[in-house]
Amino acid sequence: MEFLATLTTLLLLFSLYLILKYYYLKLYTNCYLIDYVCFKPASDRRITTQTSGQIIERNKTLGLSEYKFLLKVIVNSGIGEDTYGPRNIIEGREDSPTFDDAMLEMDEFLNVSIGDLFAKTKISPRDVDVLVVNISMFSPAPSLASRILKRYKMREDCKIYNLSGMGCSASLVSVDLVRNIFKSGKKTLAVVVTSESITPNWYSGNDKSMMLGNCLFRSGGCVMLLTNKPAMRSRAKMSLKCLVRTHIGANDDAHNCAMQKEDDVGRVGFHLSKGLPKAAVRAFAENLKHLAPKILPYRELALYMYRTVKQLVIKPKLESNSAMARINFKSGVDHFCLHTGGSAVIDAVGRALGLSKYDVEPARMTLHRWGNTSASSLWYVLGYMEAKRRLRKGDRVLMISFGAGFKCNSCMWEVNRDLKDGDVWEDCIKNYPPQTLVNPFLEKYGWVNEDTEETFNREERMESLRR
């Protein structure tokens, strides 16, 4: 009997230990976004309509067809005159970038934004336990993560990770890495740095599939402070509820649709193939399949299943009723933070999710004001929502991003308190959205059309450009 009593006591104590450990790990595996800072480059790095024209004029490899294609892309890009580029391109040295040029672009972002984040949150660099840096197309040695650690005198035991080649979806990859670190149960403070290097990756050739990137990508970046410390929850802006990553790179077409490569004469550029939309749709659909059960109410999932079964069993005779059943994502999401890959990307995702003009406004305005800043784009979109006072306590924000590989990553945040920080939007938010979104490139280059195309040769075009 005494043995049984002792065994029972040990089992009870072990069970209590497991229960306490479970709740302890659950308590410390949350992921809180304390704050974030988006980067606003200096005004002398602005890429205006005139600057764009000068860059085009300098490219002597352009023929009539390439010139027409380039101007058409610029006109339809949805980008305004207040975006930013690296200094070597502004100064006309895009054909011969140096290592120092690339490092200068990074330092201007890192030295300003990281310092601003520490000042804003009143967190010391010595308190940081984890540092994750994602710059896809520039990977010097020592790494940029090491450069930051040295610059801000972080602790010797700070765990640093330097990610490259992850594309426009890299910031959510970084957040997922941090979230997995948090699962260890140890109290942790993490900084995520996300940007892209344009300086050494400008394409000066005439391959149309590689010219697209020049028209859309702009300088920018964001720095985030994340933690799993329960004591800091009251300070946090948002809590991460779920994150889903999808990678369909095993498919050859998907893998090759967005990649860095050489053109026929050896110029390196970023190739975007005609198969990219198909790969994006496939990755998007696969991601939503896993995301929907995590973020939508059971009622909406049941209704979707009912509508799907009904369509399969009762075949509608009217063509107008034969559309596939759709999920109402707005039943579980209050705000949509879409990747600003271009106006076509925003339109396509908006249609797929059944979003309104109001829902896609933050992404459209971000594309117009900042361009496609790669992996940091999502955070400029989030900043727009915050500056517009859209984010209230309890609201759910869905982030969706795409990247080379091909990847589609998404995550859901819950707002912890009413947010009203203007950040980089503060000085211009009152102008958005404008009554009429004027496209300065259309006003400047709109005369290029199918009817008059053959009446202009290259010299005449350049003369018009100069005027």
N, C-alpha and C positions, 0 to 999 in steps of 0.2 A: 504493500500500500504506500509506504513511504517513497518507494521508487517511482510509482505512478504519479504521486503528488508532485515530486520533483520534476518529472518529465512534463507534466501538465503546466507547471509554472514556467519552465523553460520555453515551452511552445507558445505560451501566452506572451512572454517577454519578447520572443522572436517575432511574433505576429505584430506586437506593438511597435517594435523596431521597424518592420517593413512598412507599416502604416505611416509612421512618422517620417521615414525616409521618402516615401511616395509624396507626401504633402510638402516636404521640404524641397524636393526636386521640382515639384510642380510650381512652388512659390518662386523658385529662382530660375526657372526656364522661360519666364515671360520675356518679351523683348519690347522695350520702351524706346520711343524716339524722343529724346530730350529736346533737341533742337537741330536746326540745319541752317547753313548759310550758302546762298548761291553767289556766284562770282560775277561782278560787273567790270569788264575790262575798261581801260582808260579810253577817253573819248577820241583820242588820236588813232585809235585802232578801228574806228567805224568803217564799215564797207557800204558806202553810199552807191547810188545809181552811177554817179560819175566814176567812182573807183572801179565799179564792176566793168564799166565800159573800157577803162584804161587797161584792166587786166585782160580783157578779151582782145583788145587791140595789140597787146604785146605778144600774143600767141600767134606766131607766124605760120604755124602748121595747119591752121584752119582753112578749109576750102569752103565753097559755097554751101554744100550740104551740111557740113559740121557747124558752120556759122548759123545757119537757119535753125538747126536743131538746138544749139546752145541758147539762142535768144528765146526760142519757144519755151524751153524749160524754165528759164529765168522769169519770163512773163507769167507763167502758170505756177510758179513755185509757192506763192502765198507769203513770201518773205518781204519785209519792209526795208527801210534805209537805216535802221538803228542797230543792225547786227554787227558783230565784231570778228576780225580776223587777226592772224599773227603779224608781227611787224615786218618780217621779211617779204610777205606778200604785199603789204601796204607800200613798202619801199621799192617794190619792183624787182625783188631778188628771188622770186619763187622758183626759178630754174636752177639755182645754186644754193640751197639751204645748207647752213653749217650746223655742226653739233651744238655750238653755242647759241645759235638761233632757236633750236628746238628746246634747249635747256632754259633759255630766257622765257619762252612762252609758258613753260611749266612753272618756273619760279614766280612769275608775276601772279599766277593763280594761287600757288601754294602759300607764298609768303603773306598774301593778303587774307585769303579766305580762312585758312586754319587759325591764324592769329585772331581774326574776327570771331570765330566760333569760341575760342577759349575766353575771349573777353566778354562775349555775350552770355555765356553759360557760367562764367566765373569758376571754370574748371582749370586746374593746373595741368600742364602737359605731363607732369610727374605722376598724375593720378591715372593716366591712361594705361590700361592693361593689354589692349589689343589694337593694332593699327592695320587696316586693310586699304590698299591702294589699287585702283583699277584704271590704268591708262592702256588702251588696247594696242596702239600702234607705235609706241615708243618705250623701249625697255633698256635703259643704260645700265652700266655696272660701275659702282654700286647702284642698287635699285633706287627708284624714287622714294620708296618706303624708307630705305636707309637714310636717304638725304633728309627726309622729314624728321626722322628720329634724331639725327645729328643737329639739325637746325633748331629744334625745340627742346633739346637736352632731355629726352625721355629716359625712363628707367632702363637699366641693362636687361631686366627680365621681361620687358615689353615684347609681346609676341607680334611679329610683323609678317604680313603677307602681301606680295606684290603680284597682281594678276595682269596678264596681258592676253591679247588676242580674243577677248570675250565679246567684243562688239558693243552695239548700242544697248544691249540688255544687261550689261555688266554690273550696274549698280544693284540690281536685285540679286544677282549672283553673290555679290559682296555681303548684302544683308543676310542672305541665306547662310553664308559661311559664318557670320557672327552669331546668327541664331543657333546654329549647331554647336558653336563653342559655348554658348550660354547653357546648353543642355548638361554640361558637366556639373552644374549646380553651384559653382563657385561665383561669388559676387564679382562682377566684371564690368568694366567701363571700356567701350570700344569706339574708335573713330574710323569712319569710312570716308575715303577720299575718291571722288569719281570725276573724270574729265576725259578729254581726248587730245591727242597731239596732231595738229594740222600742218605745222611748219614743214616737216620732212616728208609729208605725204601728199603734197599738192601734185596734181597730174597736169603736165604741160603738153600732152599729145593731142591727137585728134580721134581717138577711139571713143565712139559715142557712149559705150557701156561704162567707160571710166570717167567721162566728163560730168556725169550726173552728180557725183560726190562734191565736186567743186561748187556746184550751184546751191547745194543744200546745207553742207556742214559749216558750222561757225564755231568760234571760240567760246568756251564757257566752262563751267564746272560747279561742283557742289561738295560740301563737307558736312557730314552728319555725326551726331553724337548719340550712341545707343547704349543701353544698359539693361541688366536684368535685376538690379537692386530694387527691392520693394519700397525702400525708404525714399527712392527718387521718383516713384510713380506720380506723386502729386505735382512734380515739376515737369513731367513729360507731356508733350503735345499729343502723342498718339501711341496706341498699343498695337503691336502686330498680331493679327488674329490667325492668318494662314498665308502660306506662300507655296506656289506651285511652279515647278520648272519643267519645261518640255524641250527635248532636243531630238530632232529627226535627222541628224547628220549622217546616219547610217545609209540614207538614201542618197545616191550619187548626185541627182539633180538638185536636191535640197542643199547638199554640201557645197556644190559648185556655184550656186546662184548668187552668192555674195562673198567675194574673196579677193585678196591682194594678189596681183599677178603682174607679169610683164606684157606689154602689147607687142605687136609684130616687129617693132624696131628696138625693143629692149627698155622702153620707158615703164617704170613701175607705177601702178595705179590701183585703185580699188574698183574691181569689176562688179557691176550689177547686171545680171542677165535678165532676159525676158521671162525666165522661169521663176523669178523671185515672187511674184504675186501668188502663183500656185503653191509654192512652198510655204509662204506666209499663211495662206488659208488653211493648209493642212496642219501646220503647227498650232495655229490659233484654235482650230476645232478640237485638236487633241488636248490642248491646255484647258479649254472650257469644259471638256468632258470630265476632267478630274477636279476642276475648280468649282463647278456648279453645286455639287452635293455639300461642299464645305461652307458656302456662303449664302445659299438660298433657303428660304423657309420650306418646311416639308409640304406645305399646302401647294406651293408653286411647283415643286417637283412632282407631286401627285397629279396636278392638273396637266403638266406636260406629258406625263406618261399616258394619261387618259386621252389627250388629244392625239398622241402618236398612234395608240392602239386603234382609236376610232378611224383614223385615216387609213390604216392598214386593212381594217376589217370592212369598213364602209367606204368604198372608192367613190369619191365625188364625181358627178357627171359634168359639173361646170368647171371649166378651166380655171376660173378665178378662185375656186375653192380648193385647188389642188396643190397649193403651196405647202411646203413642209411645216410641221408644227414648230413653233418657236418658244423659247424660254423667255420670260419677262425678267431680265436681270435687274430691272429697277425695283423689283419687289424685295430685293435683298441688298441693294446698293443705293447710296444717296448721291455719291459723286464719282465721276469717272475721270481718272488721270491717264490720258492716252499718250503714247509715244508720238512725238512730233517728227515722224519720219518723212513727212511731206503731206501736202493737202490731200493727195489721193489715198494715202494710208489712213488719215483721219476720217475721210469720208467712208472708206470701206469698213473700218471698225465700227464707226457710228451706225452704218446701215445694218451690219451684222448683229449689233446689240439692240437695235431699235431705239437709238438715242435721239433726243431732240436737239434743236439748235442751241438751246441753253446748256445742254450736257457737254457738247463738243466745243463750246466757246473757249474754255480755258486752253485747250490744246491749239486751237486756231490762233488765238491771240499770242500764245507763246511762240508759235512758228513765225508769226509776223514780226514780233519784237526781238526775238533772240535767234531765230533759225533753228536748225537741228544741231543741238550741242551734244549729240550722241548719248552716252549713258546718263548724263546729268539732266537731260531734257525733262524727265518726269518730275524733277524737283522744282523746276521753273514753273511747270504747270500747277503743281501743288501750291507754290508761292502765289500764283495768280488767284487761286481759290481763297487763300488766306487773306490776301490783300483786299479782296472783294467782300470779306466778312461772310463767306458762304459756309465755313466750317463751324458747326455747333457741337456741343457736347453730345456724345452718343452717335453722331453721324458715322457712316461707314464709307470709306474711300477705297475704290478699286484701282490699282495701278496695273497697266498692261504695257509690256515692252517687247520689241522684236530685236533680234541680233543675228549676226553671221553665225553659221554653223550647220543647220539653221535652227534658231532658238525662239521660243516664245515663253516669257516668264511673266508671272502675275502675282500680286499679293493684295491682301485686304488689311487695311488699317482701321482702327476705331478711334475717333477723336475723344480725348480725355477731358477737354475743356474748350470753351469758346475761344477761337483763334482769330487774331486780328493784326498780326505782324506784317508790315508791308514789305520788308526785306528789299530786294533789288527792284521791286515794282513800285516802291513808295513814290518816286518822283514822276511816274507816268501813268499810274493806274487810273487816274481820273479821266484819261483820254481813251480808255478801253471799256467796252467795245465802241468804236466810232460808229456814227450813224451810217456812214459809207466808208467801207474799207478800201481806200485808194491804193492802187498798185502803182508805185512810181516807175517800175520797170515797164509796165504796160504803156504808160504815158510816153516814156522815152523811146521804147523799141516796138511799140504796137503797130508801126507801119509795115513790119515784116509779116506778110500774109501770102496765101497761095496765089492770089491774083497778080500781085505786083512783084513776086519773088524774082522773076527772071529779068526784071528791069534794072536790077542793081548788081554791079559786080563788086568785088572785094574793095577796090579803091573807093568806089562811091559810098559803100557802106561805112568805111572808116572815116571818110570825110564827114558824113552825116553824124557819126558818133562824136567826132571832134566838135562839131557845131553844137 
